[in-house]
Amino acid sequence: MKHFVIESLAGLALLTVCNASKPHGPGTAAVVEVVEAFPKLHFDYPVDLTHSNDGTNRLFVLEQEGTIRVFENAADASSAKVFLDIKKLVSYGGEAGLLGLAFHPDYKNNGYFFLNYTTKVSGKLETAIVRYKVSASDPNRADPASAAVLFTFDQPFDNHNGGAVKFGKDGYLYISTGDGGSWGDPSNNGQNKSAWLGKILRVDVNSQTKGNYGIPADNPFAGNKEGFREEIYAYGLRNPWRISFDDATNTLWAGDVGQNKREEINIIVKGGNYGWRLKESIDCYNPKRDCHAEGLIDPVLDLPQASGEHSITGGFVYRGKAVPPLAGKYVFGDYVSGRLFALETQNGKAVQNSIIAEGVGQISAFGTDQSQELYICNHGTGKILKLARP
């Protein structure tokens, strides 16, 4: 790993981009400043940020304990209203809680949004995917009585919950699920196509063939007779902590947290098997050798934990205008090291991965506004950060 140049500016990181980790390659150096986006606002354990794509210039932040807050996307915003409070439903702690929010593509007309959270039923933890609707009288309040459960599934342990929900341009809802937790995927959920866990799921929220949702006809296992989950879009994942679509290409990206040696960034394709628990990124895991089964998809980027990364947080391909040198690059981070990275790819292959900031803090999530500018949730400080040119 090559050295990088770093300065301190009001406790925030300012870094000159240099070659940071394999693969190395040609690149243009850029200086990126990480600053507080909304200095007057503070959130309790923020784990997601998004917008409703309804032309209102609002942002929504998920607080892990079970609250969604809404505020105007203005640097001097001084208050964030409670959009929805479901703390009584959410089982919070460690990696559990309210973890994902996605607004229906036609939210402006139908008012629907979707949540991914963990809850306890008869003392047992489970994930719930639930649809809510905005209040008919107040656009800054959701109707708590509007809840409609799409589906639930058991969580055998309280870690590795995944938790993201995102809509693709196809109008379908994509959901990331972890392998169920503990150590080493003891039930081999990642490779079990009959299990909900260790997957990217895809469902049609405009259909009611399975209650409050349906199965897209081109899902890999739609209509199968083997007992595989028809909701599965891709599998073989350990803990995909944050997924996103590139608005320009509709490519689906995922940051998958490693076991104890390697982290990985994946480009998710329909029917793809990403190897866990056969492999941890590019290494054999279980079995310890001869794990390279036919059809397994390697990550687009492997990050050894020995380099300092221990809990990758998936980001977004940057399509904003504030930092032109990042255009088209996948910006992601690490919760433990506090580093930000920019990954350049060509034809789905990594060309260069660069550190663009150090000391950013506990990076729990990334989000974008309607202008595709990128924001960072700092889980530890409760602050929302953004990238800028100094």
N, C-alpha and C positions, 0 to 999 in steps of 0.2 A: 504494500500500500504506500502510495506516495504522500508526501507531506502536503498540507493545505494551509492557506493563509487565513487567519481569523482575527477579528478585532471585536471589542465589546462596545455596544452602544446601548446605554440604559438597561443593562442586564440582558439584552437580546443579542442573538448571534448575527454577525455579518461576515460572510465568507466569500472568498474568491474560489470559483469552481475549478477543481483540478481533477485529474484522473484519480479515482478513489478505490475502485475494486474491479475485479475482472468482470466482463471483458474490457480491456483497454482499447482505445481507438481515437481517431482524430475528433476534435471538438473545439468549440469556440468558448473561451473563458468568459464568464459572466459574474457579476456581483449581485447578490440577492440579499435584500434586507427583510428580516422577519419582525413585524411590528404588531402591536395590539390593534385589532380592527375596530373595537368598540370599547374604549378605555373606561367608560362609565358603567359597563355591564359586567356582571359576574354570574356564573352558573355553577350549580352543584353537580360535579362529576359528569360533564358533557361527553356524550358518546356518539353524537351524530348531528349534522347540520345540513339543512336542505331548504329549498324554496318550493312554493306551490305552483309556480309556472302559470299564474293567472293574471300577470301584469300589474300586481299590486306592490312590487318591490319589497316584499316582506321576507324575513328569514325565520326559520324555525329551528330550535335547538332542543335535542332530547337530553334530559337529565336522567341518569341511570336509575335513580330511585323510583321513577315513575311519572315524571312531569314533562310536558312539552310546553315550551315558551315561544312566544311570537313577538317580533319587534320590527320596526322599520330599518331597512338597510341603509343606515346613515351613521357616519363616524361619531356623531354627537348623541346618538340614541342613549337615553338615560333610564329607560324602563323596558322590561320585557314581561308582557302579560302572560298569565297562565292560559294556554290554549286548551289543555286537557290535563287533568290530574287523576291518575289511576294507581296511586300508591297502594291503595287497599287491595288491588288485584295483583300487583307485581311482587314477585319474590326477588329481593335485591341482596347482593353481597358478592364480593369476588368478581367473577365473570358473568354473574347472573343479573338480570334486571330488564329494564326497558331498553332495547338494543337497536331497533330499526324503525324507520318511518319512510313511507313512500306515498306521494300524492298521485291519485289517479290521473292519467293523461288528460281526461276531460273534467278535472276537478272544478274548473271555473263554472261548469254547468251542473255537474251532479253532486259536488261537495264531498266525494268519497276520498278517504285516505286509509292506509293500511299500516298496522303495527306488528312488530315481532317482539314478544316479551316472554320472560319466564314467570311461571306462577306455580303455586303448590296446590295440589288436589289430593285430599286425604293424606297429607304429609309427604307426598311424592312430587318431585320437581317435573314440570313439563314445559314445553314451548308452545305458545299459542300464536297463531297468525289470525289477526282480527281486523275486520273492516269497521271504521267509524265514519260519521258524517258531521260536517260542520253545522253549527246552529243555524236555524232558519232566520234568526233575528239579529245575530251578531257574528260577523265574519272573523272576529278574533277569539271566538269560543267554539269549541267542539261540543256536540251533543253527547254526553256520557251515556245516555240511554239508547243510543243508536248502534251499540256494539252488535256485530254479527260475526260469529266465529267461522272462519274458513275450515281450519283443521287444527288439531293439537297432536303432539307426540311426546312420549316420555323422554326425560333426560336422566340417564342412570347415575350421573355424577353432576356436580355443580359447576364444572368448568367445560371449556370447549363447546360453547353454545353457538358459535358463528353469530348470527343475529341480523344480518343485513337484509333489506328488502329494496329492490330497485325495479323500475319498469324499463323494458327495452322498447325500441322503436316499433316492435311488432305488437305492442300493446299488452304483452304478457308480463306477469309479475314473477321476478326471479328472487329466490330466497336462499341464503347461504346457511348451512347447518354444519356444526362441528361434529366430531366423531363420538361425542357423548362423554368424553373426559376420562379421568383417571390417568393412567400412564401406558402408552404403547397401544392404545385402541384394543383393550382386552377382548372385546367381542367381535373384533374385525369388522366393525360397522362400515368403514370406508370402502371395503370391497364387497359388502353384502348389498346386492341390488334389491333386496326385499326390505331394507332398513331405510328410515328417513335420514339417518345420521351420516355425516361425512360427505355431504352432497351439495350440489347446486340444484334446487328444485325450480320448476317453471309451471305456472298455472294460469288459466284463463279466468280472470275475475269477472268477466262479462257473461260467463256461462253459469248455469245452475244444474249441470248434469250430475254434480257430486255435492249438491246442497247449495253452498254459496260460491262455488267455483266449478270449473271444468278442466279437462285435460286437453291441451293443444293437440291437434291431430298428428302433428309431426314430432311430438316428443319421442325420444328414442325407444321407450318401452310402452307406448300407447297401445292398448288392446292386447298386450302379451298374455300368454297362458301359463307362464312359469311362476307367477306370483310376485314378479318384480313391481316395485312402486312405479306407477304410471307418471307420477309427478317428477321423476328424476330427469334432469337435463344433463348433468355430468356428475362424476363420482370419484372416489379415491382421494378425498381431501381430509386433512387433519383438523384444522381450525381456521377456516377462511375468514379472517377478521378484516372485513370491509371489502366489498366488491363495487365496481363502477363500470358504467358504459362510457366509451369515448363518443361524444356527440357527433363527431365528424365521420366516424367509420362504423359505429355501433359495435365495436370490439368490446367484449366483456373481459375485464381484468379482475384478478383476485390476488390478495396478499395472504399466503398461507403460513401460519405460525408453525415453526419446527418443533421437534422433540427436544433433543439436547445437543445437536451438532449443526443443523443447517436450517436456514429460512429460505422461502422461495416466493417468487412472483410468477403467476401463471396467466396465460391467455386462455380463457375458457371457451371450448367449442362443444357443440352438441354431441352427446354420446361419449365425450372424452373421459378417459380413466387416468387420473393424475398420480396413481401409484401407491398412496398410503393405504395400509401399513407395510406393503411390500417394500416400499422405498420411503426414505426421508429425503426429499429433494432428489439429488443425483446419487445418493448412497443407498445401498441395500440396508434394510432395517430388520424385517422379519419375513423371510429368512435372512441371515447375515451375509449370505452369498447366493449367487445364481438366482437373483430376484427379477431379472429383466424379462418379464413376461411380454409376449407379443402385444403390441398396441398401446403400451404405456406411454404417456406424454410427459416429456421432461419439461421442467420449468423454463420460462424464457430467461429467468435470472436466478442464479443460486447465490446465497449469501452465507458464508460460514460463520457460525456463532463465535468462532475464535477471533474474528475481526471486530467483535463488539456488539453485533446485532443479536438480540435474544427474543424479540417479540414484534414481528413485523406488522405494520399497519398499512393496509392497502390504500392507495390514493386515487388520483385521477390523471388522465392525459390533459395537459394544460391547454386550454383553448381560449384563455382570456387575452387581454391586451396590455395589462399593466407591466408584464415582464416578458417582452418579446423574445429574448434568448431561450425561454423555456417552451416556446410554442411547439406543440406536437410531442413533447416529452412526457413520460409518465412520472409524476411526482408522488413519492411515497415516503414513509418514515418508519422509525422504530421507537416503540414505547419505552424501551429500557435505555438505549444509548442516547436518545433525544436527537438523532441525526435526521436530516432531510436529504433525500436523494432525487436526482433527475435521471431517468433511464431513457436513452435514445435507442430506438429500434428501427430496423428496416426489414420489411417482409416477415414480420413476426419474430425476428431474431435480434438479440441484444447486440448493439454496436459499442456503446459506452455507458457506464453507470458512474455518475459523479455525485460527490457530496456537495450539497449547496448550502447547508447550514448545520451548525453544531449547537448543542446546549438549548434546544428548543423546548425540552421538557417531556412530560409524559404524553406523547402524541397518540390520542385515542381514536381520532377520526379526521377525515377531510370532508369538505363539502363545497358546493359551488352555489353562486347566485345566478340570477337570470342572465347576467352578462358573462357567465362562465369564469368569473374570477374565483380564485381558490382560497379557501379558509381552512384553518387548522384548529381542532379542539384540543386544548391542553387539559387533560383529565385532572392533573394535580392542582393547578392554580385556578381552574374554572374560567380561564380566559379564552377568548376566540382571537386567533392570530391570522395574519394574512401576509402574502408575499408582495414585495414592492421593490422598485429600483431606488437606491439611495440618492 
